[in-house]
Amino acid sequence: MAPLSCRVRRDGPVILVAVDGRLSMATVPPVRVTLLKCLAESPAAVIVDLSQAVIDELPALSVFPAVRHHTADWPSVPLLLCGLDRHVVPPDSRRLWVSDLAVFENVAAAKAAATRPDLLDRRVHAWLPGTVDAPARARELLGTACRAWDLDHLLPAAEVIVSELASNAICHTSGLGRLVIVRGDRYLHLVVRDNSRQLPVLADDDWDMAGEGGRGLRLVRALAASWGAQPMGDGKAVWATLALQPAPPGRRVTRGSGRR
């Protein structure tokens, strides 16, 4: 059998990843990298088809819940498995290695579950102009979405965050940016894609906030429940989340994967 490969294909609002070859602990790294890049695209779901894979080592299946755990704060994209029924995986082992990930019989069933109208209505995708109008356009789209979702109380903080993300995209890159807004079960997710692979830098705490450009990421860090950035093949995705309900005192945690 040929070495393991991951064939990626966009199918409407979802991304399909077909794993072909021998899945083992040694061949897991490229699967992980592929899944992270696909999740950062912020589709309605990433569907992994294992029907053509050969599972040499059951622990290799743990790559899927591990990736899902790593991306729990971003970008609120379901990771769905299918084709696992073709493999001899005892029920206890399946629960152990794929944890609580949703498993479907085939790609069609997984796509049907991921593209229910009520789920798609919780996502907004839009291109942002590569001009100074990008922050205003991002705020406009955010306001429309939050009012439709009865999340008006998040708008003051969310507008500041999305403005900073959009401003960074046009200041440090060229071309259009892409905005994704997702109403998750617990968080509002904001993602801005651009065409630069240079990750954002969070300055030291004694940085002069009054300086030019000095307030952006510090404001995002202060207002968001979590934030970070994910490099991609043709750029990066910078994301932030806001809790739908305020966190109890002392429970707020900010995590960032941008360079500090």
C-alpha positions in Angstrom: 0.0 0.0 0.0 1.2 3.5 -0.8 2.4 5.8 2.1 -0.4 7.5 4.0 -1.9 10.5 2.3 -4.7 13.0 3.1 -6.7 14.2 0.2 -8.5 17.4 0.9 -11.6 18.5 -1.0 -14.1 21.3 -0.4 -17.7 20.2 -0.7 -19.9 23.2 -0.3 -19.8 24.4 3.3 -17.7 21.4 4.6 -14.2 20.2 4.0 -13.6 16.5 3.3 -10.4 14.8 4.3 -9.9 11.3 2.9 -7.2 9.4 4.7 -5.6 6.7 2.5 -2.8 4.4 3.6 -1.6 2.9 6.8 -2.5 4.8 10.0 0.0 4.3 12.8 1.7 6.4 15.4 4.5 7.0 12.9 2.2 8.3 10.2 0.0 10.5 12.5 1.9 13.8 12.2 0.8 14.7 8.6 -2.8 13.9 9.5 -2.6 16.3 12.5 -1.1 19.1 10.3 -3.8 18.6 7.6 -6.6 18.7 10.1 -5.4 21.9 11.8 -5.1 23.7 8.5 -8.6 22.5 7.5 -10.2 23.6 10.8 -8.6 27.0 10.5 -10.5 27.5 7.3 -13.6 27.6 9.5 -15.9 25.5 7.4 -19.2 24.2 8.7 -17.4 20.9 9.5 -14.3 18.9 8.7 -15.3 15.3 7.8 -12.6 12.7 8.0 -13.2 9.6 5.8 -11.3 6.6 7.1 -12.9 4.0 4.7 -9.6 3.7 2.6 -7.2 3.7 5.6 -5.6 0.7 7.2 -5.4 1.1 11.0 -2.2 -0.5 12.0 -2.3 0.8 15.6 -5.5 1.7 17.4 -3.8 4.4 19.5 -3.2 6.3 16.3 -6.9 7.1 16.3 -6.3 9.4 19.3 -5.0 12.0 16.9 -8.6 13.0 16.1 -9.8 13.8 19.7 -6.4 15.3 20.4 -6.8 17.8 17.5 -10.4 18.5 18.6 -9.2 19.2 22.1 -6.4 21.5 20.8 -8.8 23.5 18.8 -11.6 23.6 21.4 -11.5 27.4 21.5 -11.2 27.9 17.8 -12.8 28.0 15.3 -15.9 26.2 16.5 -15.8 23.6 13.7 -17.1 20.1 14.2 -14.7 17.3 13.5 -16.6 14.3 12.2 -15.4 10.8 11.5 -16.8 8.3 9.0 -15.8 5.0 7.5 -14.7 3.6 10.8 -17.2 0.8 10.6 -15.1 -0.8 7.9 -12.4 -1.5 10.4 -12.4 -4.1 13.2 -12.4 -1.7 16.2 -13.9 -3.2 19.4 -16.6 -0.9 21.0 -14.5 -0.4 24.1 -11.4 0.6 22.0 -13.5 3.0 19.9 -14.7 4.8 23.0 -11.1 4.9 24.3 -9.4 6.2 21.2 -12.0 8.4 19.5 -13.6 9.6 22.8 -16.8 11.6 22.2 -16.3 12.4 18.6 -19.3 11.9 16.3 -18.9 8.9 14.1 -21.0 8.3 11.0 -21.5 5.4 8.6 -20.4 7.4 5.5 -19.6 10.9 4.2 -23.2 11.5 3.1 -24.5 10.9 6.6 -21.8 13.1 8.2 -22.5 15.9 5.7 -26.2 15.8 6.3 -25.6 16.2 10.0 -23.2 19.1 9.6 -25.3 21.1 7.2 -28.6 21.2 9.0 -30.2 24.6 8.4 -30.3 25.4 12.1 -26.5 24.9 12.3 -25.7 26.8 9.2 -27.7 29.7 10.5 -25.3 30.0 13.3 -22.4 30.9 11.0 -21.5 34.0 9.0 -18.8 34.0 6.3 -17.9 37.1 4.4 -15.0 38.7 2.5 -13.6 41.9 3.9 -12.2 44.6 1.5 -8.5 45.1 1.6 -8.9 48.8 2.5 -9.5 51.0 5.5 -13.2 50.1 5.2 -12.6 46.5 6.4 -13.1 47.2 10.2 -16.4 49.0 9.5 -17.6 46.2 7.3 -16.6 43.7 10.0 -18.5 45.6 12.6 -21.6 45.8 10.4 -21.7 42.1 9.8 -21.0 41.4 13.5 -23.9 43.7 14.5 -26.3 42.1 12.2 -25.4 38.6 13.4 -25.4 39.4 17.1 -28.8 41.0 16.9 -30.2 38.0 15.0 -28.8 35.7 17.7 -29.9 37.9 20.7 -26.3 38.6 21.6 -26.5 42.4 21.7 -24.9 42.4 25.1 -21.6 41.1 23.5 -21.5 43.8 20.9 -19.4 46.5 22.8 -16.5 44.0 23.4 -17.0 42.1 20.1 -16.9 45.2 18.0 -13.6 46.3 19.4 -12.1 42.8 18.9 -13.3 42.3 15.4 -12.1 45.9 14.5 -8.6 45.1 15.7 -8.5 41.7 13.9 -9.7 43.3 10.6 -7.3 46.3 11.0 -4.3 44.0 11.5 -5.3 42.0 8.4 -5.3 45.1 6.2 -2.3 46.8 7.8 0.1 43.8 7.5 -1.1 42.0 4.4 -2.3 42.7 0.9 -5.6 41.6 -0.6 -8.9 40.6 0.8 -9.5 39.2 4.3 -12.2 36.7 5.3 -14.4 37.1 8.4 -16.0 34.2 10.1 -18.5 34.6 12.9 -19.9 31.6 14.7 -22.4 31.3 17.5 -21.3 28.3 19.4 -23.0 26.7 22.4 -20.9 28.5 24.9 -18.9 31.1 23.0 -19.1 33.6 20.2 -16.2 32.9 17.8 -14.6 35.6 15.7 -12.0 34.6 13.0 -10.2 36.7 10.4 -8.2 35.1 7.7 -5.4 36.9 5.8 -2.7 36.0 3.3 0.4 36.5 5.6 1.9 33.6 7.5 3.6 36.0 10.0 1.9 35.4 13.4 0.8 38.3 15.5 3.2 39.5 18.2 1.9 40.4 21.7 4.4 42.9 23.2 5.7 42.8 26.7 3.6 44.1 29.5 5.6 47.3 29.8 5.0 48.2 26.1 3.8 51.8 25.5 0.1 51.4 24.9 -0.1 55.0 23.7 2.3 54.2 20.8 1.2 53.7 17.3 -0.4 50.4 16.8 0.3 49.5 20.4 -3.3 48.8 21.6 -4.5 46.2 19.2 -3.6 42.8 20.6 -3.6 44.0 24.2 -7.2 45.0 23.7 -8.0 41.7 22.2 -6.3 39.9 25.1 -8.1 42.0 27.7 -11.6 41.6 26.2 -11.6 38.0 24.8 -12.1 34.8 26.8 -9.3 33.3 24.6 -7.4 34.3 21.4 -4.7 33.0 19.1 -3.5 32.5 15.6 -3.0 29.4 13.3 -0.6 29.5 10.3 -2.0 28.1 7.1 -0.6 27.2 3.7 -1.5 30.6 2.2 -1.7 32.8 5.3 -3.1 32.6 8.8 -6.3 32.7 10.8 -6.4 35.0 13.9 -9.3 34.2 16.2 -10.9 35.3 19.5 -13.8 34.1 21.6 -16.3 35.7 23.9 -18.3 33.8 26.4 -22.0 33.9 25.8 -22.5 34.3 29.5 -20.1 36.1 31.9 -17.6 33.7 33.6 -17.8 33.4 37.4 -15.3 35.6 39.3 -11.8 34.2 39.1 -12.6 31.7 36.3 -11.7 33.8 33.3 -8.8 32.4 31.3 -7.1 33.9 28.3 -5.1 31.6 26.1 -3.2 32.8 23.0 -1.2 30.9 20.5 0.2 34.0 18.8 3.9 34.8 19.5 4.5 36.7 22.7 
